[in-house]
Amino acid sequence: MSKCITIDDATYKLLLSLKEGPRDSFTKVIRRNVYKPLETCGELLDSYENDPPPQKADLDRLSRIERERGRRSGGRK
């Protein structure tokens, strides 16, 4: 069963940017990116065991950030 919802233009653009291809539906985008808040540590553990967080981070970029941390501001290294 489908339902119609009303969203503003900014939210539509956000959902559109999260689509992974022309066949990706807004329902799939929402399911991938919106989660019900977990209320207990047990729910959190079950969540990570059943569906670990995605590895979308660019590891090369993170390494570069760590290496260059503080370079411009003169902060700690």
mmCIF file of the N, C-alpha and C atoms, coordinates in Angstrom:
data_MODEL
# 
_entry.id   MODEL 
# 
loop_
_atom_site.group_PDB 
_atom_site.id 
_atom_site.type_symbol 
_atom_site.label_atom_id 
_atom_site.label_alt_id 
_atom_site.label_comp_id 
_atom_site.label_asym_id 
_atom_site.label_entity_id 
_atom_site.label_seq_id 
_atom_site.pdbx_PDB_ins_code 
_atom_site.Cartn_x 
_atom_site.Cartn_y 
_atom_site.Cartn_z 
_atom_site.occupancy 
_atom_site.B_iso_or_equiv 
_atom_site.pdbx_formal_charge 
_atom_site.auth_seq_id 
_atom_site.auth_comp_id 
_atom_site.auth_asym_id 
_atom_site.auth_atom_id 
_atom_site.pdbx_PDB_model_num 
ATOM 1   N N  . MET A 1 1  ? 0.845  -1.169 0.000   1.00 0.00 ? 1  MET A N  1 
ATOM 2   C CA . MET A 1 1  ? 0.000  0.000  0.000   1.00 0.00 ? 1  MET A CA 1 
ATOM 3   C C  . MET A 1 1  ? 0.897  1.241  0.000   1.00 0.00 ? 1  MET A C  1 
ATOM 4   N N  . SER A 1 2  ? 0.606  2.189  -0.876  1.00 0.00 ? 2  SER A N  1 
ATOM 5   C CA . SER A 1 2  ? 1.397  3.423  -0.892  1.00 0.00 ? 2  SER A CA 1 
ATOM 6   C C  . SER A 1 2  ? 0.602  4.565  -0.290  1.00 0.00 ? 2  SER A C  1 
ATOM 7   N N  . LYS A 1 3  ? 1.343  5.558  0.162   1.00 0.00 ? 3  LYS A N  1 
ATOM 8   C CA . LYS A 1 3  ? 0.764  6.761  0.769   1.00 0.00 ? 3  LYS A CA 1 
ATOM 9   C C  . LYS A 1 3  ? 1.390  7.969  0.108   1.00 0.00 ? 3  LYS A C  1 
ATOM 10  N N  . CYS A 1 4  ? 0.638  9.028  -0.010  1.00 0.00 ? 4  CYS A N  1 
ATOM 11  C CA . CYS A 1 4  ? 1.170  10.289 -0.526  1.00 0.00 ? 4  CYS A CA 1 
ATOM 12  C C  . CYS A 1 4  ? 1.584  11.164 0.646   1.00 0.00 ? 4  CYS A C  1 
ATOM 13  N N  . ILE A 1 5  ? 2.744  11.802 0.529   1.00 0.00 ? 5  ILE A N  1 
ATOM 14  C CA . ILE A 1 5  ? 3.199  12.734 1.552   1.00 0.00 ? 5  ILE A CA 1 
ATOM 15  C C  . ILE A 1 5  ? 3.578  14.042 0.872   1.00 0.00 ? 5  ILE A C  1 
ATOM 16  N N  . THR A 1 6  ? 3.587  15.106 1.645   1.00 0.00 ? 6  THR A N  1 
ATOM 17  C CA . THR A 1 6  ? 3.990  16.404 1.129   1.00 0.00 ? 6  THR A CA 1 
ATOM 18  C C  . THR A 1 6  ? 5.313  16.780 1.767   1.00 0.00 ? 6  THR A C  1 
ATOM 19  N N  . ILE A 1 7  ? 6.291  17.131 0.931   1.00 0.00 ? 7  ILE A N  1 
ATOM 20  C CA . ILE A 1 7  ? 7.596  17.567 1.423   1.00 0.00 ? 7  ILE A CA 1 
ATOM 21  C C  . ILE A 1 7  ? 7.974  18.861 0.729   1.00 0.00 ? 7  ILE A C  1 
ATOM 22  N N  . ASP A 1 8  ? 8.829  19.650 1.368   1.00 0.00 ? 8  ASP A N  1 
ATOM 23  C CA . ASP A 1 8  ? 9.244  20.905 0.742   1.00 0.00 ? 8  ASP A CA 1 
ATOM 24  C C  . ASP A 1 8  ? 10.309 20.637 -0.319  1.00 0.00 ? 8  ASP A C  1 
ATOM 25  N N  . ASP A 1 9  ? 10.622 21.665 -1.094  1.00 0.00 ? 9  ASP A N  1 
ATOM 26  C CA . ASP A 1 9  ? 11.565 21.513 -2.207  1.00 0.00 ? 9  ASP A CA 1 
ATOM 27  C C  . ASP A 1 9  ? 12.953 21.099 -1.742  1.00 0.00 ? 9  ASP A C  1 
ATOM 28  N N  . ALA A 1 10 ? 13.420 21.639 -0.618  1.00 0.00 ? 10 ALA A N  1 
ATOM 29  C CA . ALA A 1 10 ? 14.753 21.300 -0.122  1.00 0.00 ? 10 ALA A CA 1 
ATOM 30  C C  . ALA A 1 10 ? 14.837 19.820 0.247   1.00 0.00 ? 10 ALA A C  1 
ATOM 31  N N  . THR A 1 11 ? 13.783 19.302 0.864   1.00 0.00 ? 11 THR A N  1 
ATOM 32  C CA . THR A 1 11 ? 13.758 17.888 1.233   1.00 0.00 ? 11 THR A CA 1 
ATOM 33  C C  . THR A 1 11 ? 13.706 17.011 -0.011  1.00 0.00 ? 11 THR A C  1 
ATOM 34  N N  . TYR A 1 12 ? 12.931 17.426 -1.011  1.00 0.00 ? 12 TYR A N  1 
ATOM 35  C CA . TYR A 1 12 ? 12.878 16.687 -2.267  1.00 0.00 ? 12 TYR A CA 1 
ATOM 36  C C  . TYR A 1 12 ? 14.260 16.618 -2.916  1.00 0.00 ? 12 TYR A C  1 
ATOM 37  N N  . LYS A 1 13 ? 14.964 17.739 -2.946  1.00 0.00 ? 13 LYS A N  1 
ATOM 38  C CA . LYS A 1 13 ? 16.302 17.770 -3.538  1.00 0.00 ? 13 LYS A CA 1 
ATOM 39  C C  . LYS A 1 13 ? 17.259 16.872 -2.761  1.00 0.00 ? 13 LYS A C  1 
ATOM 40  N N  . LEU A 1 14 ? 17.122 16.863 -1.428  1.00 0.00 ? 14 LEU A N  1 
ATOM 41  C CA . LEU A 1 14 ? 17.963 15.993 -0.608  1.00 0.00 ? 14 LEU A CA 1 
ATOM 42  C C  . LEU A 1 14 ? 17.706 14.526 -0.938  1.00 0.00 ? 14 LEU A C  1 
ATOM 43  N N  . LEU A 1 15 ? 16.440 14.124 -0.976  1.00 0.00 ? 15 LEU A N  1 
ATOM 44  C CA . LEU A 1 15 ? 16.104 12.736 -1.303  1.00 0.00 ? 15 LEU A CA 1 
ATOM 45  C C  . LEU A 1 15 ? 16.589 12.381 -2.703  1.00 0.00 ? 15 LEU A C  1 
ATOM 46  N N  . LEU A 1 16 ? 16.413 13.299 -3.637  1.00 0.00 ? 16 LEU A N  1 
ATOM 47  C CA . LEU A 1 16 ? 16.850 13.062 -5.006  1.00 0.00 ? 16 LEU A CA 1 
ATOM 48  C C  . LEU A 1 16 ? 18.362 12.852 -5.082  1.00 0.00 ? 16 LEU A C  1 
ATOM 49  N N  . SER A 1 17 ? 19.108 13.617 -4.276  1.00 0.00 ? 17 SER A N  1 
ATOM 50  C CA . SER A 1 17 ? 20.571 13.481 -4.281  1.00 0.00 ? 17 SER A CA 1 
ATOM 51  C C  . SER A 1 17 ? 21.030 12.159 -3.677  1.00 0.00 ? 17 SER A C  1 
ATOM 52  N N  . LEU A 1 18 ? 20.194 11.538 -2.862  1.00 0.00 ? 18 LEU A N  1 
ATOM 53  C CA . LEU A 1 18 ? 20.548 10.272 -2.215  1.00 0.00 ? 18 LEU A CA 1 
ATOM 54  C C  . LEU A 1 18 ? 20.178 9.051  -3.053  1.00 0.00 ? 18 LEU A C  1 
ATOM 55  N N  . LYS A 1 19 ? 19.467 9.256  -4.151  1.00 0.00 ? 19 LYS A N  1 
ATOM 56  C CA . LYS A 1 19 ? 19.115 8.131  -5.022  1.00 0.00 ? 19 LYS A CA 1 
ATOM 57  C C  . LYS A 1 19 ? 20.373 7.558  -5.647  1.00 0.00 ? 19 LYS A C  1 
ATOM 58  N N  . GLU A 1 20 ? 20.431 6.246  -5.773  1.00 0.00 ? 20 GLU A N  1 
ATOM 59  C CA . GLU A 1 20 ? 21.613 5.558  -6.294  1.00 0.00 ? 20 GLU A CA 1 
ATOM 60  C C  . GLU A 1 20 ? 21.450 5.108  -7.735  1.00 0.00 ? 20 GLU A C  1 
ATOM 61  N N  . GLY A 1 21 ? 20.474 5.627  -8.412  1.00 0.00 ? 21 GLY A N  1 
ATOM 62  C CA . GLY A 1 21 ? 20.270 5.278  -9.809  1.00 0.00 ? 21 GLY A CA 1 
ATOM 63  C C  . GLY A 1 21 ? 18.838 5.554  -10.210 1.00 0.00 ? 21 GLY A C  1 
ATOM 64  N N  . PRO A 1 22 ? 18.546 5.468  -11.492 1.00 0.00 ? 22 PRO A N  1 
ATOM 65  C CA . PRO A 1 22 ? 17.200 5.791  -11.965 1.00 0.00 ? 22 PRO A CA 1 
ATOM 66  C C  . PRO A 1 22 ? 16.126 4.824  -11.470 1.00 0.00 ? 22 PRO A C  1 
ATOM 67  N N  . ARG A 1 23 ? 16.507 3.615  -11.139 1.00 0.00 ? 23 ARG A N  1 
ATOM 68  C CA . ARG A 1 23 ? 15.514 2.632  -10.664 1.00 0.00 ? 23 ARG A CA 1 
ATOM 69  C C  . ARG A 1 23 ? 15.356 2.655  -9.142  1.00 0.00 ? 23 ARG A C  1 
ATOM 70  N N  . ASP A 1 24 ? 16.126 3.486  -8.459  1.00 0.00 ? 24 ASP A N  1 
ATOM 71  C CA . ASP A 1 24 ? 16.044 3.604  -6.999  1.00 0.00 ? 24 ASP A CA 1 
ATOM 72  C C  . ASP A 1 24 ? 14.826 4.447  -6.638  1.00 0.00 ? 24 ASP A C  1 
ATOM 73  N N  . SER A 1 25 ? 13.968 3.932  -5.787  1.00 0.00 ? 25 SER A N  1 
ATOM 74  C CA . SER A 1 25 ? 12.753 4.655  -5.412  1.00 0.00 ? 25 SER A CA 1 
ATOM 75  C C  . SER A 1 25 ? 13.000 5.504  -4.162  1.00 0.00 ? 25 SER A C  1 
ATOM 76  N N  . PHE A 1 26 ? 12.110 6.485  -3.963  1.00 0.00 ? 26 PHE A N  1 
ATOM 77  C CA . PHE A 1 26 ? 12.210 7.300  -2.749  1.00 0.00 ? 26 PHE A CA 1 
ATOM 78  C C  . PHE A 1 26 ? 11.970 6.440  -1.511  1.00 0.00 ? 26 PHE A C  1 
ATOM 79  N N  . THR A 1 27 ? 11.154 5.421  -1.624  1.00 0.00 ? 27 THR A N  1 
ATOM 80  C CA . THR A 1 27 ? 10.936 4.505  -0.494  1.00 0.00 ? 27 THR A CA 1 
ATOM 81  C C  . THR A 1 27 ? 12.250 3.845  -0.099  1.00 0.00 ? 27 THR A C  1 
ATOM 82  N N  . LYS A 1 28 ? 13.014 3.374  -1.080  1.00 0.00 ? 28 LYS A N  1 
ATOM 83  C CA . LYS A 1 28 ? 14.305 2.744  -0.780  1.00 0.00 ? 28 LYS A CA 1 
ATOM 84  C C  . LYS A 1 28 ? 15.283 3.750  -0.177  1.00 0.00 ? 28 LYS A C  1 
ATOM 85  N N  . VAL A 1 29 ? 15.275 4.979  -0.700  1.00 0.00 ? 29 VAL A N  1 
ATOM 86  C CA . VAL A 1 29 ? 16.156 6.023  -0.166  1.00 0.00 ? 29 VAL A CA 1 
ATOM 87  C C  . VAL A 1 29 ? 15.826 6.288  1.298   1.00 0.00 ? 29 VAL A C  1 
ATOM 88  N N  . ILE A 1 30 ? 14.561 6.420  1.597   1.00 0.00 ? 30 ILE A N  1 
ATOM 89  C CA . ILE A 1 30 ? 14.133 6.693  2.981   1.00 0.00 ? 30 ILE A CA 1 
ATOM 90  C C  . ILE A 1 30 ? 14.500 5.526  3.890   1.00 0.00 ? 30 ILE A C  1 
ATOM 91  N N  . ARG A 1 31 ? 14.252 4.301  3.450   1.00 0.00 ? 31 ARG A N  1 
ATOM 92  C CA . ARG A 1 31 ? 14.583 3.132  4.281   1.00 0.00 ? 31 ARG A CA 1 
ATOM 93  C C  . ARG A 1 31 ? 16.075 3.011  4.547   1.00 0.00 ? 31 ARG A C  1 
ATOM 94  N N  . ARG A 1 32 ? 16.914 3.410  3.585   1.00 0.00 ? 32 ARG A N  1 
ATOM 95  C CA . ARG A 1 32 ? 18.363 3.347  3.773   1.00 0.00 ? 32 ARG A CA 1 
ATOM 96  C C  . ARG A 1 32 ? 18.868 4.427  4.725   1.00 0.00 ? 32 ARG A C  1 
ATOM 97  N N  . ASN A 1 33 ? 18.174 5.544  4.813   1.00 0.00 ? 33 ASN A N  1 
ATOM 98  C CA . ASN A 1 33 ? 18.713 6.706  5.512   1.00 0.00 ? 33 ASN A CA 1 
ATOM 99  C C  . ASN A 1 33 ? 17.962 7.141  6.757   1.00 0.00 ? 33 ASN A C  1 
ATOM 100 N N  . VAL A 1 34 ? 16.786 6.580  7.017   1.00 0.00 ? 34 VAL A N  1 
ATOM 101 C CA . VAL A 1 34 ? 16.002 6.972  8.191   1.00 0.00 ? 34 VAL A CA 1 
ATOM 102 C C  . VAL A 1 34 ? 15.820 5.750  9.078   1.00 0.00 ? 34 VAL A C  1 
ATOM 103 N N  . TYR A 1 35 ? 16.179 5.898  10.333  1.00 0.00 ? 35 TYR A N  1 
ATOM 104 C CA . TYR A 1 35 ? 16.097 4.777  11.272  1.00 0.00 ? 35 TYR A CA 1 
ATOM 105 C C  . TYR A 1 35 ? 15.269 5.167  12.486  1.00 0.00 ? 35 TYR A C  1 
ATOM 106 N N  . LYS A 1 36 ? 14.540 4.215  13.011  1.00 0.00 ? 36 LYS A N  1 
ATOM 107 C CA . LYS A 1 36 ? 13.810 4.415  14.261  1.00 0.00 ? 36 LYS A CA 1 
ATOM 108 C C  . LYS A 1 36 ? 14.842 4.484  15.387  1.00 0.00 ? 36 LYS A C  1 
ATOM 109 N N  . PRO A 1 37 ? 14.739 5.485  16.261  1.00 0.00 ? 37 PRO A N  1 
ATOM 110 C CA . PRO A 1 37 ? 15.701 5.573  17.365  1.00 0.00 ? 37 PRO A CA 1 
ATOM 111 C C  . PRO A 1 37 ? 15.669 4.314  18.234  1.00 0.00 ? 37 PRO A C  1 
ATOM 112 N N  . LEU A 1 38 ? 16.840 3.854  18.611  1.00 0.00 ? 38 LEU A N  1 
ATOM 113 C CA . LEU A 1 38 ? 16.949 2.671  19.477  1.00 0.00 ? 38 LEU A CA 1 
ATOM 114 C C  . LEU A 1 38 ? 16.828 3.116  20.924  1.00 0.00 ? 38 LEU A C  1 
ATOM 115 N N  . GLU A 1 39 ? 16.141 2.311  21.719  1.00 0.00 ? 39 GLU A N  1 
ATOM 116 C CA . GLU A 1 39 ? 15.853 2.723  23.091  1.00 0.00 ? 39 GLU A CA 1 
ATOM 117 C C  . GLU A 1 39 ? 16.704 2.015  24.136  1.00 0.00 ? 39 GLU A C  1 
ATOM 118 N N  . THR A 1 40 ? 17.306 0.895  23.788  1.00 0.00 ? 40 THR A N  1 
ATOM 119 C CA . THR A 1 40 ? 18.104 0.161  24.778  1.00 0.00 ? 40 THR A CA 1 
ATOM 120 C C  . THR A 1 40 ? 19.440 -0.256 24.155  1.00 0.00 ? 40 THR A C  1 
ATOM 121 N N  . CYS A 1 41 ? 20.384 -0.599 24.997  1.00 0.00 ? 41 CYS A N  1 
ATOM 122 C CA . CYS A 1 41 ? 21.680 -1.091 24.504  1.00 0.00 ? 41 CYS A CA 1 
ATOM 123 C C  . CYS A 1 41 ? 21.509 -2.403 23.748  1.00 0.00 ? 41 CYS A C  1 
ATOM 124 N N  . GLY A 1 42 ? 20.569 -3.224 24.182  1.00 0.00 ? 42 GLY A N  1 
ATOM 125 C CA . GLY A 1 42 ? 20.301 -4.488 23.497  1.00 0.00 ? 42 GLY A CA 1 
ATOM 126 C C  . GLY A 1 42 ? 19.821 -4.255 22.072  1.00 0.00 ? 42 GLY A C  1 
ATOM 127 N N  . GLU A 1 43 ? 18.940 -3.248 21.892  1.00 0.00 ? 43 GLU A N  1 
ATOM 128 C CA . GLU A 1 43 ? 18.474 -2.921 20.544  1.00 0.00 ? 43 GLU A CA 1 
ATOM 129 C C  . GLU A 1 43 ? 19.630 -2.418 19.688  1.00 0.00 ? 43 GLU A C  1 
ATOM 130 N N  . LEU A 1 44 ? 20.527 -1.643 20.277  1.00 0.00 ? 44 LEU A N  1 
ATOM 131 C CA . LEU A 1 44 ? 21.684 -1.139 19.546  1.00 0.00 ? 44 LEU A CA 1 
ATOM 132 C C  . LEU A 1 44 ? 22.588 -2.292 19.115  1.00 0.00 ? 44 LEU A C  1 
ATOM 133 N N  . LEU A 1 45 ? 22.856 -3.208 20.012  1.00 0.00 ? 45 LEU A N  1 
ATOM 134 C CA . LEU A 1 45 ? 23.685 -4.368 19.693  1.00 0.00 ? 45 LEU A CA 1 
ATOM 135 C C  . LEU A 1 45 ? 23.041 -5.210 18.595  1.00 0.00 ? 45 LEU A C  1 
ATOM 136 N N  . ASP A 1 46 ? 21.748 -5.481 18.727  1.00 0.00 ? 46 ASP A N  1 
ATOM 137 C CA . ASP A 1 46 ? 21.038 -6.246 17.697  1.00 0.00 ? 46 ASP A CA 1 
ATOM 138 C C  . ASP A 1 46 ? 21.114 -5.538 16.348  1.00 0.00 ? 46 ASP A C  1 
ATOM 139 N N  . SER A 1 47 ? 20.982 -4.235 16.363  1.00 0.00 ? 47 SER A N  1 
ATOM 140 C CA . SER A 1 47 ? 21.009 -3.451 15.127  1.00 0.00 ? 47 SER A CA 1 
ATOM 141 C C  . SER A 1 47 ? 22.360 -3.587 14.431  1.00 0.00 ? 47 SER A C  1 
ATOM 142 N N  . TYR A 1 48 ? 23.457 -3.462 15.181  1.00 0.00 ? 48 TYR A N  1 
ATOM 143 C CA . TYR A 1 48 ? 24.785 -3.579 14.590  1.00 0.00 ? 48 TYR A CA 1 
ATOM 144 C C  . TYR A 1 48 ? 25.094 -4.994 14.117  1.00 0.00 ? 48 TYR A C  1 
ATOM 145 N N  . GLU A 1 49 ? 24.571 -6.003 14.825  1.00 0.00 ? 49 GLU A N  1 
ATOM 146 C CA . GLU A 1 49 ? 24.807 -7.378 14.406  1.00 0.00 ? 49 GLU A CA 1 
ATOM 147 C C  . GLU A 1 49 ? 24.033 -7.718 13.139  1.00 0.00 ? 49 GLU A C  1 
ATOM 148 N N  . ASN A 1 50 ? 22.800 -7.217 13.037  1.00 0.00 ? 50 ASN A N  1 
ATOM 149 C CA . ASN A 1 50 ? 21.945 -7.537 11.888  1.00 0.00 ? 50 ASN A CA 1 
ATOM 150 C C  . ASN A 1 50 ? 22.230 -6.654 10.680  1.00 0.00 ? 50 ASN A C  1 
ATOM 151 N N  . ASP A 1 51 ? 22.626 -5.415 10.919  1.00 0.00 ? 51 ASP A N  1 
ATOM 152 C CA . ASP A 1 51 ? 22.812 -4.473 9.818   1.00 0.00 ? 51 ASP A CA 1 
ATOM 153 C C  . ASP A 1 51 ? 23.917 -3.500 10.193  1.00 0.00 ? 51 ASP A C  1 
ATOM 154 N N  . PRO A 1 52 ? 25.179 -3.883 10.006  1.00 0.00 ? 52 PRO A N  1 
ATOM 155 C CA . PRO A 1 52 ? 26.275 -3.000 10.401  1.00 0.00 ? 52 PRO A CA 1 
ATOM 156 C C  . PRO A 1 52 ? 26.240 -1.691 9.619   1.00 0.00 ? 52 PRO A C  1 
ATOM 157 N N  . PRO A 1 53 ? 26.797 -0.635 10.180  1.00 0.00 ? 53 PRO A N  1 
ATOM 158 C CA . PRO A 1 53 ? 26.779 0.649  9.483   1.00 0.00 ? 53 PRO A CA 1 
ATOM 159 C C  . PRO A 1 53 ? 27.544 0.557  8.166   1.00 0.00 ? 53 PRO A C  1 
ATOM 160 N N  . PRO A 1 54 ? 27.075 1.286  7.153   1.00 0.00 ? 54 PRO A N  1 
ATOM 161 C CA . PRO A 1 54 ? 27.754 1.237  5.859   1.00 0.00 ? 54 PRO A CA 1 
ATOM 162 C C  . PRO A 1 54 ? 29.131 1.880  5.923   1.00 0.00 ? 54 PRO A C  1 
ATOM 163 N N  . GLN A 1 55 ? 30.041 1.369  5.132   1.00 0.00 ? 55 GLN A N  1 
ATOM 164 C CA . GLN A 1 55 ? 31.397 1.920  5.064   1.00 0.00 ? 55 GLN A CA 1 
ATOM 165 C C  . GLN A 1 55 ? 31.475 2.868  3.863   1.00 0.00 ? 55 GLN A C  1 
ATOM 166 N N  . LYS A 1 56 ? 30.909 4.058  4.018   1.00 0.00 ? 56 LYS A N  1 
ATOM 167 C CA . LYS A 1 56 ? 30.892 5.009  2.918   1.00 0.00 ? 56 LYS A CA 1 
ATOM 168 C C  . LYS A 1 56 ? 32.004 6.043  3.027   1.00 0.00 ? 56 LYS A C  1 
ATOM 169 N N  . ALA A 1 57 ? 32.803 5.945  4.060   1.00 0.00 ? 57 ALA A N  1 
ATOM 170 C CA . ALA A 1 57 ? 33.871 6.932  4.251   1.00 0.00 ? 57 ALA A CA 1 
ATOM 171 C C  . ALA A 1 57 ? 35.006 6.687  3.260   1.00 0.00 ? 57 ALA A C  1 
ATOM 172 N N  . ASP A 1 58 ? 35.582 7.759  2.772   1.00 0.00 ? 58 ASP A N  1 
ATOM 173 C CA . ASP A 1 58 ? 36.740 7.686  1.884   1.00 0.00 ? 58 ASP A CA 1 
ATOM 174 C C  . ASP A 1 58 ? 37.980 7.573  2.775   1.00 0.00 ? 58 ASP A C  1 
ATOM 175 N N  . LEU A 1 59 ? 38.518 6.364  2.890   1.00 0.00 ? 59 LEU A N  1 
ATOM 176 C CA . LEU A 1 59 ? 39.616 6.119  3.824   1.00 0.00 ? 59 LEU A CA 1 
ATOM 177 C C  . LEU A 1 59 ? 40.872 6.904  3.460   1.00 0.00 ? 59 LEU A C  1 
ATOM 178 N N  . ASP A 1 60 ? 41.129 7.108  2.171   1.00 0.00 ? 60 ASP A N  1 
ATOM 179 C CA . ASP A 1 60 ? 42.290 7.917  1.767   1.00 0.00 ? 60 ASP A CA 1 
ATOM 180 C C  . ASP A 1 60 ? 42.138 9.349  2.236   1.00 0.00 ? 60 ASP A C  1 
ATOM 181 N N  . ARG A 1 61 ? 40.944 9.892  2.087   1.00 0.00 ? 61 ARG A N  1 
ATOM 182 C CA . ARG A 1 61 ? 40.693 11.264 2.525   1.00 0.00 ? 61 ARG A CA 1 
ATOM 183 C C  . ARG A 1 61 ? 40.828 11.385 4.044   1.00 0.00 ? 61 ARG A C  1 
ATOM 184 N N  . LEU A 1 62 ? 40.302 10.401 4.779   1.00 0.00 ? 62 LEU A N  1 
ATOM 185 C CA . LEU A 1 62 ? 40.425 10.436 6.237   1.00 0.00 ? 62 LEU A CA 1 
ATOM 186 C C  . LEU A 1 62 ? 41.890 10.378 6.670   1.00 0.00 ? 62 LEU A C  1 
ATOM 187 N N  . SER A 1 63 ? 42.693 9.562  5.983   1.00 0.00 ? 63 SER A N  1 
ATOM 188 C CA . SER A 1 63 ? 44.124 9.489  6.302   1.00 0.00 ? 63 SER A CA 1 
ATOM 189 C C  . SER A 1 63 ? 44.804 10.831 6.056   1.00 0.00 ? 63 SER A C  1 
ATOM 190 N N  . ARG A 1 64 ? 44.454 11.475 4.944   1.00 0.00 ? 64 ARG A N  1 
ATOM 191 C CA . ARG A 1 64 ? 45.043 12.773 4.635   1.00 0.00 ? 64 ARG A CA 1 
ATOM 192 C C  . ARG A 1 64 ? 44.643 13.817 5.675   1.00 0.00 ? 64 ARG A C  1 
ATOM 193 N N  . ILE A 1 65 ? 43.392 13.794 6.100   1.00 0.00 ? 65 ILE A N  1 
ATOM 194 C CA . ILE A 1 65 ? 42.925 14.734 7.128   1.00 0.00 ? 65 ILE A CA 1 
ATOM 195 C C  . ILE A 1 65 ? 43.705 14.517 8.419   1.00 0.00 ? 65 ILE A C  1 
ATOM 196 N N  . GLU A 1 66 ? 43.895 13.252 8.796   1.00 0.00 ? 66 GLU A N  1 
ATOM 197 C CA . GLU A 1 66 ? 44.634 12.955 10.021  1.00 0.00 ? 66 GLU A CA 1 
ATOM 198 C C  . GLU A 1 66 ? 46.091 13.420 9.911   1.00 0.00 ? 66 GLU A C  1 
ATOM 199 N N  . ARG A 1 67 ? 46.727 13.181 8.767   1.00 0.00 ? 67 ARG A N  1 
ATOM 200 C CA . ARG A 1 67 ? 48.124 13.586 8.551   1.00 0.00 ? 67 ARG A CA 1 
ATOM 201 C C  . ARG A 1 67 ? 48.275 15.106 8.601   1.00 0.00 ? 67 ARG A C  1 
ATOM 202 N N  . GLU A 1 68 ? 47.329 15.802 7.999   1.00 0.00 ? 68 GLU A N  1 
ATOM 203 C CA . GLU A 1 68 ? 47.463 17.254 7.859   1.00 0.00 ? 68 GLU A CA 1 
ATOM 204 C C  . GLU A 1 68 ? 46.757 18.027 8.967   1.00 0.00 ? 68 GLU A C  1 
ATOM 205 N N  . ARG A 1 69 ? 46.229 17.334 9.929   1.00 0.00 ? 69 ARG A N  1 
ATOM 206 C CA . ARG A 1 69 ? 45.495 17.993 11.006  1.00 0.00 ? 69 ARG A CA 1 
ATOM 207 C C  . ARG A 1 69 ? 46.366 19.019 11.714  1.00 0.00 ? 69 ARG A C  1 
ATOM 208 N N  . GLY A 1 70 ? 45.859 20.209 11.833  1.00 0.00 ? 70 GLY A N  1 
ATOM 209 C CA . GLY A 1 70 ? 46.573 21.261 12.545  1.00 0.00 ? 70 GLY A CA 1 
ATOM 210 C C  . GLY A 1 70 ? 47.590 21.999 11.715  1.00 0.00 ? 70 GLY A C  1 
ATOM 211 N N  . ARG A 1 71 ? 47.783 21.606 10.473  1.00 0.00 ? 71 ARG A N  1 
ATOM 212 C CA . ARG A 1 71 ? 48.819 22.218 9.643   1.00 0.00 ? 71 ARG A CA 1 
ATOM 213 C C  . ARG A 1 71 ? 48.566 23.707 9.401   1.00 0.00 ? 71 ARG A C  1 
ATOM 214 N N  . ARG A 1 72 ? 47.347 24.062 9.062   1.00 0.00 ? 72 ARG A N  1 
ATOM 215 C CA . ARG A 1 72 ? 47.047 25.471 8.793   1.00 0.00 ? 72 ARG A CA 1 
ATOM 216 C C  . ARG A 1 72 ? 46.886 26.280 10.063  1.00 0.00 ? 72 ARG A C  1 
ATOM 217 N N  . SER A 1 73 ? 46.289 25.680 11.072  1.00 0.00 ? 73 SER A N  1 
ATOM 218 C CA . SER A 1 73 ? 45.991 26.440 12.283  1.00 0.00 ? 73 SER A CA 1 
ATOM 219 C C  . SER A 1 73 ? 47.155 26.414 13.274  1.00 0.00 ? 73 SER A C  1 
ATOM 220 N N  . GLY A 1 74 ? 48.166 25.613 13.010  1.00 0.00 ? 74 GLY A N  1 
ATOM 221 C CA . GLY A 1 74 ? 49.290 25.528 13.934  1.00 0.00 ? 74 GLY A CA 1 
ATOM 222 C C  . GLY A 1 74 ? 48.956 24.749 15.205  1.00 0.00 ? 74 GLY A C  1 
ATOM 223 N N  . GLY A 1 75 ? 47.857 24.005 15.157  1.00 0.00 ? 75 GLY A N  1 
ATOM 224 C CA . GLY A 1 75 ? 47.432 23.223 16.325  1.00 0.00 ? 75 GLY A CA 1 
ATOM 225 C C  . GLY A 1 75 ? 48.267 21.982 16.508  1.00 0.00 ? 75 GLY A C  1 
ATOM 226 N N  . ARG A 1 76 ? 47.849 21.134 17.432  1.00 0.00 ? 76 ARG A N  1 
ATOM 227 C CA . ARG A 1 76 ? 48.580 19.898 17.721  1.00 0.00 ? 76 ARG A CA 1 
ATOM 228 C C  . ARG A 1 76 ? 48.597 18.962 16.544  1.00 0.00 ? 76 ARG A C  1 
ATOM 229 N N  . LYS A 1 77 ? 49.575 18.091 16.517  1.00 0.00 ? 77 LYS A N  1 
ATOM 230 C CA . LYS A 1 77 ? 49.683 17.100 15.446  1.00 0.00 ? 77 LYS A CA 1 
ATOM 231 C C  . LYS A 1 77 ? 49.710 15.715 16.035  1.00 0.00 ? 77 LYS A C  1 
# 
